[in-house]
Amino acid sequence: MDRPSPVLSVGDAPVVWLGANFWSRTGGPLMWKRYDPAILREELQVLAEHGLNMTRSFFYWPDFHPTPDTLDEQCVANFADFLDAHTERGMTTVPTFLVGHMSGENWDPSWREGRDLYSDVWFVGRQAWYVRELTARFAAHPAVAGWLLTNEMPIYGGEAPRPIVDAWASLLVDAVRAGGGTQPVSVGDGAWGIETTGHDNGFSVRDLARYTDFVGPHVYRMETDQTRQHLKAAYIAELAGVGGLPVIMEEFGLTSDFVSDEGAASYYRQLLYTTLLAGATGWIAWNNTDYDDLAGQRPYSHHPFEMHFGITDRTGAPKPPLRELARFAADLAAIDLPNLQRTPVDAAIVVPSHLEADYPFTQEEERAHIVLTGEQSYLAAHEAHIPVAVIREREDGGIPAGYGLYLLPSVKQLCATSWLQLEDLARDGATVYASYSHGDSGVQRGPWWANTEALFGVRPASSYGLAEPVTDEVATLRFVHDFAGLTAGTTLSFPAAGNQNGRTFLPVRATSGTVVAVDAHGRPAIVVKEHGAGRAVLCTYPIEFFASARARVNPEDTWKLYTALADLADVERDVRLDDPRVFTDTLVHDDGRRFVVFVSQHATAVTLRPQAAGELRTLGGEPAAELALAPYGVAIRELVLE
């Protein structure tokens, strides 16, 4: 099945945005009042020399909109020169209108007087006027590549009901169009809504896709596991694709106050290449420069680490992240990203509809559970070198058909009709895997599953209302029958985690299913039931949940089980490796060329010899059967099929 990775178009031409969020070092948010055209051009020149082709820019609202009915003409003139400077260097920019939040502080236009940003009719009208007027001034300029309504509006304007946010956003998009803006437009909210986080802040990715042209995740997550941190943005990019729009990594980055130069370089490298493989087709780093000379200016005075998110330092010299962006730019040019797609896949991770649907009495912690266990499954699939799609169940449409392997990791909730559908999918030849979990919630502790015996060949053996605790520090699964590459006698170990609800298992009695693995107490741990050409596989332990709740855990043994599942399902893979710390996936060009991306999770250098479906070559055409990767390194090879 296809994994769409749509590329944004400006006019009729596909574009790949690779750039930086931009404030000049002369003033940060106050740059338009301290505008220095010479320094600005120096800053843009450094970016252009390192392969960046655009910026995201900001109309600082208090300065550009001093009264309800006026624009500051000097700020407008300075922005016009800013656009000219982009054209001079062959670059474009995406202006952002309502910039009241920035880097740890909120700023209002002086005349707001506490009015609600979304529902005060007069105030929304003033926002629409402001957006329309600025668009009319600049829409015809060749340097304008797109528009963003806001910067992280949920932090500035707060949360609101979805219908209110939808109406507000649609009015401002209409204002862009009324001002003559034909370029792509999006909201700039960060894509932090229910589809990616499980928390409904009113900014639904799916709802806003009706009015906008791309979705832009902002990713600055803190983590407890290095591999999760490296793949965090990639999984968010997968979830953000729910509306079918191009995914632009609109903000990402780090402050060099938090990390070494080597750590900064590896984080950028990992994020860029893993989000490429996750379907992102644009990247805008935060941000272009450091602000050491603005230490006495808010927000830097009270958030000093915000001074050092730059990809250049206070003098404009490149920092390690900019050098990583330059390498990425060269690779994107070499593989011709606008004409690439991710390869079709045979395996899929199922995201239950309970994540985003408005089902009665769904707990937010249950939604968060779906995100966390899905992410851990995504990591394990990468460790098993299984290219996967992330697909969503729909109450009215069930689970998309056509995959050979379905992964339902530590699943608590799924619609009743979907449980019935899984049996049909297995009968048609698929391998359906599900692991059981209560999750952290104590609500209705027990299997929320339908068709359990028909699907898996087991009956629950638990007591009503009681969660069966995992008393061992490590859950040990021992295979009593061969299971693909896992021979009888093989043992997999999973350190237990979670609260009294989550640190549990599902006691079952096998009926028509075959017990292929047992726990340390001889109880069924993995049960298989054959269905025509396919099968259903039940794991009675929430192994993905256990891993998601632990720090510094990856790689853990789930990847070994996933490898066996992929072999059982005969999942097609271009490249196979024995090393779970090196990830790989393939991109295919319109002309048939295939490019394999290797991403190492090793903190030290590693050399390996992949098993490939053809000959691996460097992008220069040289044979490259052996692969040497630097610490947390990345490499792209062309795969010439045999």
SVG drawing of the C-alpha trace seen along z (x, -y; Angstrom):
<svg xmlns="http://www.w3.org/2000/svg" viewBox="-21 -55 54 81">
<polyline fill="none" stroke="black" stroke-width="0.4" points="0.0,0.0 1.1,-3.5 2.5,-5.9 1.7,-9.4 4.3,-12.1 2.7,-15.1 5.0,-17.9 3.8,-21.5 3.2,-23.5 3.5,-27.2 1.7,-28.2 2.1,-25.1 5.6,-24.2 6.4,-21.7 8.7,-23.2 10.8,-21.9 11.1,-24.4 14.4,-24.1 15.1,-27.2 15.1,-28.9 12.7,-30.8 14.1,-34.3 14.7,-37.2 17.7,-39.4 20.3,-39.5 19.8,-43.3 16.6,-43.1 14.9,-39.7 11.2,-40.5 12.0,-44.2 14.0,-44.0 11.5,-46.0 12.2,-49.0 15.9,-48.5 16.1,-47.5 19.6,-47.2 19.5,-46.2 23.2,-45.5 23.3,-43.0 20.1,-41.5 21.7,-40.7 24.7,-39.3 22.5,-36.9 20.6,-35.8 23.8,-35.3 25.1,-32.8 21.9,-30.8 21.9,-30.8 25.6,-29.7 24.6,-26.6 21.8,-25.5 18.8,-27.1 16.2,-28.5 13.7,-30.2 12.8,-31.7 9.8,-32.0 9.3,-35.6 7.1,-37.4 5.0,-40.6 5.5,-41.4 1.9,-42.4 2.4,-45.2 4.7,-47.0 2.9,-46.4 -0.6,-47.1 -0.3,-50.1 -4.0,-51.1 -7.1,-49.1 -7.3,-50.8 -3.6,-51.5 -0.4,-49.8 3.0,-51.1 4.3,-52.3 7.9,-52.2 7.7,-48.6 5.9,-47.9 8.6,-49.6 11.3,-47.6 9.5,-44.4 9.4,-45.3 13.2,-45.7 13.4,-42.4 11.5,-40.7 13.8,-42.4 16.8,-41.0 15.4,-37.5 14.9,-38.0 18.5,-39.2 19.7,-35.9 17.2,-33.6 15.3,-32.9 11.7,-33.2 9.9,-33.7 6.6,-32.7 5.3,-35.7 3.4,-35.1 0.7,-37.5 -0.5,-37.3 2.8,-37.2 1.8,-37.7 3.7,-34.7 7.5,-34.4 10.2,-32.5 8.6,-32.3 6.5,-35.5 3.2,-36.8 2.8,-40.4 -0.5,-42.1 -1.2,-45.0 -1.7,-47.9 -5.4,-48.2 -6.4,-44.6 -7.7,-45.3 -8.3,-41.7 -10.6,-40.8 -10.9,-37.2 -8.9,-36.3 -11.4,-33.9 -14.9,-35.0 -14.9,-38.8 -16.5,-39.8 -15.0,-43.2 -11.5,-41.9 -11.7,-39.1 -12.7,-41.7 -9.6,-43.8 -7.5,-40.7 -9.0,-40.0 -8.5,-43.6 -4.8,-43.4 -4.3,-40.1 -6.0,-41.4 -4.2,-44.7 -0.7,-43.1 -1.5,-40.5 -2.6,-43.1 0.8,-45.0 3.0,-41.9 1.0,-39.2 2.5,-40.1 6.1,-40.1 8.1,-37.1 9.7,-36.4 6.5,-35.5 6.1,-31.7 3.2,-31.2 1.4,-32.6 1.0,-31.6 -1.8,-33.0 -0.2,-32.8 2.7,-31.6 1.7,-29.0 -1.7,-30.5 -2.8,-27.9 0.0,-29.4 -1.1,-33.0 -4.9,-32.9 -5.5,-29.8 -7.6,-26.8 -11.2,-27.0 -13.9,-24.6 -13.2,-23.3 -16.1,-25.1 -14.9,-28.4 -11.3,-27.8 -12.5,-26.5 -14.7,-29.6 -11.9,-32.0 -9.3,-30.2 -11.6,-30.1 -12.3,-33.9 -8.5,-34.7 -7.8,-32.4 -10.6,-34.2 -8.8,-37.5 -5.6,-36.2 -7.5,-35.3 -9.4,-38.6 -6.0,-40.4 -4.9,-38.7 -2.8,-35.9 -2.8,-32.9 0.1,-31.2 -0.3,-28.2 -1.6,-29.1 -1.6,-27.4 -2.4,-28.2 1.0,-28.1 -0.5,-26.6 2.2,-23.8 -0.1,-20.9 -0.5,-20.1 -4.2,-19.1 -5.9,-15.8 -4.7,-13.9 -1.0,-14.1 -1.2,-14.4 -4.5,-13.1 -5.3,-16.5 -8.1,-18.5 -6.9,-22.1 -9.4,-23.1 -6.9,-23.1 -7.8,-19.9 -5.4,-18.9 -8.2,-17.2 -10.7,-20.1 -8.2,-22.8 -7.2,-20.8 -10.5,-22.0 -9.2,-25.6 -5.4,-25.2 -2.8,-23.9 -0.2,-22.3 0.3,-21.2 3.3,-22.4 4.4,-20.5 6.5,-22.4 8.6,-19.8 10.6,-20.5 9.8,-17.4 11.8,-16.4 12.4,-12.6 13.9,-9.9 15.1,-7.6 17.6,-8.5 15.9,-6.5 12.5,-7.9 14.0,-11.4 15.5,-10.8 12.2,-9.4 9.8,-11.7 9.4,-14.2 9.1,-11.4 6.2,-9.9 4.5,-13.3 5.0,-13.8 3.2,-10.5 0.3,-11.5 0.1,-15.0 -0.5,-13.6 -4.1,-12.7 -5.6,-15.5 -3.7,-14.4 -1.8,-17.7 1.9,-18.2 3.7,-18.0 6.2,-20.9 8.4,-20.7 7.6,-24.3 9.6,-24.6 12.3,-22.3 15.7,-22.9 17.5,-23.2 19.4,-25.6 23.1,-25.0 22.9,-25.8 21.4,-22.3 23.7,-20.2 27.2,-19.7 28.2,-20.6 28.2,-16.9 24.8,-16.4 23.3,-19.4 24.6,-18.0 23.3,-14.5 19.9,-15.7 19.5,-17.8 20.8,-15.0 18.4,-12.4 15.4,-14.7 16.0,-15.7 16.4,-12.3 13.9,-10.4 11.1,-13.0 12.1,-12.7 11.3,-9.0 8.1,-9.8 6.8,-11.8 7.8,-15.4 8.7,-17.5 9.7,-20.7 11.9,-21.8 12.2,-25.3 14.7,-25.3 14.4,-27.4 16.1,-29.7 18.6,-31.6 20.9,-33.2 21.9,-33.7 21.1,-36.8 23.9,-37.3 23.7,-41.0 20.1,-41.1 20.6,-39.7 18.8,-42.7 15.8,-42.4 12.8,-40.3 12.2,-37.4 15.9,-36.7 16.5,-38.4 14.2,-36.0 14.7,-32.9 18.4,-33.2 18.6,-29.8 16.4,-31.3 19.4,-33.3 21.1,-30.3 18.7,-28.4 20.6,-29.9 22.1,-27.9 24.6,-30.7 26.2,-32.4 26.1,-36.1 28.6,-37.0 26.8,-35.0 29.3,-32.1 27.8,-28.7 27.1,-26.4 26.9,-22.6 23.1,-22.5 23.7,-24.7 26.4,-22.4 23.9,-19.5 21.3,-21.5 23.8,-22.1 24.5,-18.4 20.8,-17.6 20.3,-20.2 22.9,-18.5 21.3,-15.1 17.8,-16.4 19.2,-17.8 21.0,-14.6 17.9,-12.4 15.5,-15.0 12.9,-15.1 10.0,-16.7 9.9,-13.6 10.2,-11.0 7.7,-9.0 8.0,-6.6 7.9,-3.0 4.7,-1.1 4.6,1.1 3.0,4.4 2.9,3.5 0.8,1.0 0.4,-0.3 -3.2,-0.8 -4.2,-4.0 -7.6,-3.5 -10.3,-6.0 -10.6,-6.7 -7.5,-9.0 -9.5,-11.7 -13.1,-10.8 -15.5,-12.4 -16.8,-9.2 -18.6,-9.7 -16.6,-9.1 -13.3,-8.7 -10.5,-9.7 -7.7,-11.9 -5.2,-9.5 -6.6,-6.8 -5.8,-9.0 -2.3,-9.7 -1.9,-5.9 -2.7,-5.4 0.0,-8.0 2.7,-6.5 2.2,-2.9 1.9,-3.6 5.1,-5.5 6.9,-2.7 5.5,-0.3 6.9,-2.6 10.3,-2.4 10.2,1.4 9.2,1.6 12.2,-0.5 14.5,1.7 13.1,4.7 13.7,2.9 10.0,3.1 8.8,0.2 5.4,-0.7 2.5,-2.9 0.6,-4.6 -3.1,-4.1 -6.2,-5.2 -9.3,-3.3 -12.5,-5.2 -15.8,-4.4 -17.6,-4.7 -14.9,-3.1 -13.1,-0.6 -9.4,0.3 -7.9,-0.3 -7.5,3.1 -4.7,4.3 -1.8,4.8 -0.1,8.1 0.7,7.3 -1.4,5.3 0.2,4.2 -2.2,3.2 0.2,2.4 -1.0,2.6 -4.5,1.8 -7.3,1.1 -9.9,-0.5 -11.1,0.3 -14.6,0.2 -16.6,3.4 -17.0,3.5 -13.2,3.3 -12.7,6.3 -15.0,8.2 -13.1,6.8 -9.8,8.1 -11.0,11.7 -11.9,11.0 -8.5,9.4 -6.8,12.5 -9.0,14.8 -8.0,12.9 -4.3,13.6 -3.1,10.9 -1.2,11.5 -3.1,9.5 -1.1,8.9 -2.5,7.3 -1.1,7.0 -3.4,6.4 -3.2,3.5 -5.4,1.7 -3.3,-1.4 -2.9,-3.7 -6.7,-4.2 -8.7,-2.3 -11.9,-2.7 -13.6,0.6 -10.5,2.8 -10.9,5.7 -10.7,6.4 -12.7,3.8 -12.5,6.3 -15.1,8.0 -14.9,11.3 -11.9,12.3 -12.4,16.1 -13.3,16.2 -10.3,14.0 -7.6,15.3 -9.0,18.7 -8.8,17.8 -11.2,17.0 -10.4,14.5 -9.6,16.2 -9.6,13.0 -11.8,12.0 -14.3,9.2 -13.0,5.8 -9.5,6.9 -6.4,6.1 -4.1,9.1 -0.7,7.7 2.7,8.5 4.6,9.4 7.9,10.2 10.3,7.3 10.8,8.7 8.1,10.4 9.8,13.4 8.2,15.0 9.5,18.4 8.6,20.0 7.4,23.6 6.9,23.9 8.8,22.4 7.5,19.0 9.0,18.0 12.7,17.2 12.1,17.6 12.7,21.3 11.3,23.2 13.3,22.4 13.9,18.8 13.3,16.3 12.2,12.7 12.4,10.3 10.4,7.2 11.0,5.1 7.6,4.4 6.4,0.8 3.3,-1.3 0.9,-1.8 -1.5,0.7 -3.6,0.6 -0.9,0.7 1.5,3.2 -0.9,6.0 -1.5,8.9 -4.5,10.7 -4.9,14.2 -6.5,16.4 -7.4,20.0 -6.6,21.2 -9.5,22.9 -9.0,23.0 -5.7,21.0 -2.3,22.5 -0.1,21.3 3.4,20.7 4.9,18.9 4.4,18.9 5.4,16.6 7.7,17.6 4.6,19.2 3.6,21.3 0.7,19.1 -0.2,18.3 1.8,15.3 1.6,15.6 -1.3,17.4 -1.8,17.9 -5.0,18.8 -5.0,19.6 -7.7,18.1 -7.7,19.4 -4.7,17.8 -3.8,15.7 -3.7,15.7 -4.2,13.7 -1.5,13.4 -2.3,12.4 0.3,11.2 -1.2,11.2 1.4,8.8 1.4,5.0 5.0,5.1 4.9,1.8 3.3,0.1 5.9,1.4 8.7,0.0 6.9,-3.4 6.8,-3.8 10.5,-3.3 13.6,-5.5 16.6,-4.5 15.0,-1.2 15.5,-1.0 16.3,1.2 14.3,3.8 13.0,7.2 9.8,6.2 11.8,5.8 12.6,9.5 8.9,10.4 8.1,7.9 10.8,9.5 9.2,12.9 5.8,11.4 7.1,9.8 8.7,13.1 5.4,14.9 3.5,12.3 6.1,12.4 6.5,8.6 8.6,7.3 11.8,5.5 14.4,4.1 17.1,4.3 17.7,6.5 20.1,5.9 20.9,7.8 21.5,4.6 18.4,3.0 20.3,-0.2 20.5,-1.0 17.2,-2.0 16.5,-1.8 13.8,-2.7 13.5,-3.3 12.4,-6.2 11.5,-5.7 11.9,-8.2 9.3,-8.7 11.9,-7.2 12.2,-4.0 15.4,-4.7 15.4,-3.6 17.3,-5.3 17.9,-3.6 18.4,-5.8 20.4,-4.3 20.1,-6.0 22.3,-4.8 21.3,-4.9 24.8,-3.9 26.7,-6.5 29.9,-5.1 31.0,-4.5 29.7,-1.2 30.5,0.7 27.9,3.1 27.2,5.1 23.4,4.9 21.5,7.7 19.9,6.0 17.5,6.9 20.1,5.6 23.4,3.7 23.9,0.8 25.8,-2.2 26.9,-5.6 25.0,-8.6 28.1,-8.9 27.5,-5.5 30.3,-3.5 29.6,0.0 29.1,-0.2 28.3,3.2 29.9,2.2 28.6,-0.8 30.5,-2.8 28.4,-5.1 29.7,-7.8 28.1,-8.1 24.4,-8.7 25.3,-8.9 23.3,-8.8 24.0,-7.6 22.0,-7.4 22.6,-4.6 21.1,-4.0 19.6,-0.5 19.9,1.1 17.5,4.0 18.7,7.4"/>
</svg>
